[in-house]
Amino acid sequence: MTPRLPRRKALSAVLFISILTGCGGDSTGPGTSLVEENGLTRDINAMVPSQLLATIEALGMPIHRGGSPPSIEGVFHITPFVLVDSNRPGDTPGDRYADYYVEFSDQSNANLTITTDYVNAEEVGVGLGSFIVGQGGQFSVFTELTVEINGEAASVLAVYSGRMGQSSVENMHAAGFMLDNNGNPSGYFIDDGQGRVFRDQDGASLRITALPAALGVMADGFTSGGFVHSP
């Protein structure tokens, strides 16, 4: 028969285990219990295979982890929208792409969920499911988007990271990786498995009032066009 611990020792053991399991993340946020050992939620880990996450980070994408992200609801204008790196032949780091507009809404820190949509040149991205992590004012959002252009659609993994300021997101980065371009009949989209990491070159993505309509590839004067465009 297994001996029973005295009540005081049993409580001490439970407290010790709780301290151990709480290490490695922020223990103050309502979503802390949803964060796994790597600082991301189970939903994010299911959405993004570890090998793909390693690729995204290797291309220069910062990932902020933890269970107490700041409130980031609003629409933000990322400009100058500059390529950090890419796994796509022919892309040139430092190239400026069309201005990027992203909207975050319906944030729940209890569930670590959020809704994400974007407009970039002719592209319109609508979020299918978005998840948020972070702490200390920093955040990362992971989302699967349906990206529509000229009647065609593709499935894209997008990641956004930054630090929330008073009227802007500081050091905003955005990554887009093609999950399924559905055969890419017009040749507009990059290939499945290809992706890019971008940043706001001036370091401040200002809050604006509303997400604009699709703008057109040349609206901002840049030939590089959209997030997942194959120029």
C-alpha positions in Angstrom: 0.0 0.0 0.0 1.4 3.4 -0.9 2.0 5.6 2.2 0.1 8.8 2.3 1.9 12.1 2.7 0.9 14.3 5.7 -1.5 17.1 4.6 1.1 19.9 5.0 3.7 17.9 2.9 1.1 17.1 0.3 0.2 20.8 -0.1 3.9 21.7 -0.3 4.4 19.2 -3.0 1.4 20.6 -5.0 2.8 24.1 -4.6 6.2 23.0 -5.7 4.8 21.3 -8.9 2.7 24.4 -9.6 5.9 26.6 -9.4 7.7 24.3 -11.8 4.9 24.2 -14.3 4.6 28.0 -14.2 8.2 28.5 -15.1 9.1 29.6 -18.6 6.1 31.9 -19.2 4.3 34.9 -17.8 2.1 33.7 -15.0 -0.2 36.7 -14.7 -2.2 36.5 -17.9 -5.6 34.8 -18.1 -4.3 32.7 -21.1 -1.2 31.4 -19.3 -2.7 27.9 -18.9 -3.1 27.7 -22.7 0.7 28.2 -23.3 2.8 25.1 -23.8 6.5 24.6 -23.0 7.7 26.5 -26.1 5.8 29.6 -25.2 3.1 29.1 -27.9 -0.4 27.7 -27.6 -1.5 24.3 -28.6 -3.5 25.9 -31.4 -0.4 27.6 -32.8 1.7 24.5 -32.5 -1.0 22.5 -34.4 -1.1 25.2 -37.1 2.6 25.7 -37.6 4.9 22.7 -37.7 8.2 23.1 -35.8 10.2 22.9 -39.1 8.2 25.7 -40.7 8.5 27.8 -37.5 12.3 27.4 -37.6 12.3 28.5 -41.2 10.3 31.6 -40.4 12.6 32.5 -37.5 15.7 31.8 -39.6 14.5 34.4 -42.1 14.5 37.1 -39.5 11.0 36.9 -38.0 10.9 37.7 -34.2 8.5 35.5 -32.3 7.3 36.8 -28.9 6.0 34.1 -26.6 3.9 34.0 -23.4 0.3 34.0 -22.1 -0.3 37.8 -21.5 -0.2 39.7 -24.8 -1.1 43.4 -24.9 -4.3 44.6 -26.4 -3.6 45.3 -30.1 -7.1 45.8 -31.5 -7.1 48.4 -34.3 -6.0 49.0 -37.9 -2.3 49.6 -38.6 -0.5 51.0 -41.6 2.9 49.4 -42.2 5.1 51.7 -44.3 7.8 51.6 -45.7 7.0 47.8 -46.1 10.5 46.3 -46.7 11.6 42.8 -47.4 13.8 41.3 -44.6 14.4 37.9 -46.2 12.8 35.2 -48.3 13.2 31.6 -49.3 12.1 32.4 -52.8 14.7 32.7 -55.6 14.8 36.1 -57.2 13.6 38.1 -54.1 16.0 40.8 -52.9 16.2 41.8 -49.2 15.7 45.5 -48.8 13.2 45.9 -51.6 10.2 48.0 -50.7 6.8 46.5 -51.4 3.3 48.2 -51.5 2.1 49.6 -48.2 0.5 47.0 -46.0 -2.7 47.5 -43.8 -3.6 45.0 -41.1 -6.6 44.9 -38.8 -6.8 43.1 -35.5 -10.2 42.7 -33.8 -12.2 40.5 -31.4 -9.1 39.9 -29.2 -9.7 37.4 -26.3 -6.8 37.1 -23.8 -8.8 34.4 -22.0 -8.7 32.2 -25.1 -5.6 33.8 -26.8 -7.6 34.3 -30.0 -8.0 37.3 -32.3 -9.4 38.1 -35.8 -7.0 39.3 -38.5 -7.6 40.8 -41.9 -5.3 42.7 -44.3 -5.1 44.7 -47.5 -1.9 44.9 -49.5 -2.0 46.3 -53.1 -4.6 44.2 -54.9 -4.6 41.5 -52.3 -7.3 41.1 -49.6 -6.6 38.6 -46.8 -9.4 37.3 -44.6 -8.6 35.4 -41.4 -9.9 31.9 -40.9 -8.5 31.5 -37.4 -6.0 33.7 -35.5 -4.1 33.1 -32.2 -2.1 35.6 -30.2 0.7 35.2 -27.6 3.2 37.5 -25.9 4.0 39.4 -22.8 5.6 42.6 -21.6 4.0 44.7 -24.3 5.3 42.4 -27.1 3.1 40.1 -29.1 3.0 37.6 -32.0 -0.2 36.7 -34.0 -0.4 33.5 -36.1 -3.2 33.2 -38.6 -4.4 31.2 -41.6 -5.8 33.6 -44.2 -7.8 33.2 -47.4 -6.1 35.7 -49.8 -8.2 36.8 -52.8 -7.1 38.4 -56.0 -9.0 38.8 -59.2 -11.4 36.0 -58.4 -8.7 33.6 -57.3 -8.0 32.5 -53.7 -5.1 30.9 -51.8 -4.5 29.8 -48.3 -1.6 31.6 -46.5 0.0 31.4 -43.1 0.7 34.9 -41.8 2.6 35.9 -38.7 2.8 39.4 -37.1 5.1 40.5 -34.3 5.8 43.8 -32.6 5.6 45.9 -29.4 2.4 47.8 -28.7 2.8 51.5 -28.2 0.3 54.3 -27.5 -0.7 55.0 -31.1 1.4 52.6 -33.1 3.0 49.1 -33.2 6.7 49.4 -32.8 9.1 47.2 -34.7 6.3 45.5 -36.7 7.3 42.4 -38.7 5.0 40.4 -41.0 5.6 37.0 -42.5 3.6 35.3 -45.3 4.0 31.7 -46.3 2.0 30.0 -49.0 0.1 26.9 -47.8 -2.0 26.2 -50.9 -2.2 28.4 -54.0 -4.9 26.1 -55.5 -3.0 25.5 -58.7 -2.2 29.2 -59.2 -4.0 29.4 -62.6 -3.0 33.0 -63.3 0.5 32.7 -61.9 -0.1 35.6 -59.5 0.8 33.7 -56.3 4.2 32.5 -55.0 4.6 28.7 -54.9 3.4 26.5 -52.1 6.1 26.4 -49.3 7.6 29.8 -50.3 7.4 32.8 -48.0 8.8 36.2 -47.1 9.5 38.2 -43.9 8.9 42.0 -43.9 9.3 44.8 -41.5 8.2 48.4 -41.1 11.5 50.2 -42.0 10.8 53.3 -39.9 9.9 51.2 -36.8 6.4 52.7 -36.2 3.2 51.3 -37.8 0.6 54.0 -37.1 -3.0 53.3 -36.0 -5.5 54.5 -38.6 -9.3 54.6 -38.6 -10.3 51.8 -41.1 -9.0 49.1 -43.4 -9.0 50.5 -47.0 -10.3 48.8 -50.0 -7.9 46.9 -52.3 -5.5 49.4 -53.7 -4.0 48.0 -56.9 -0.5 46.8 -57.4 0.9 50.2 -58.6 -1.2 52.3 -56.2 1.8 53.0 -54.0 4.3 53.3 -56.9 6.2 50.1 -56.2 6.5 47.3 -58.8 7.1 44.7 -56.0 3.3 44.6 -55.4 1.8 42.3 -52.7 2.6 40.1 -49.8 2.3 36.8 -51.7 2.6 38.1 -55.2 5.0 36.4 -57.6 6.5 39.3 -59.6 
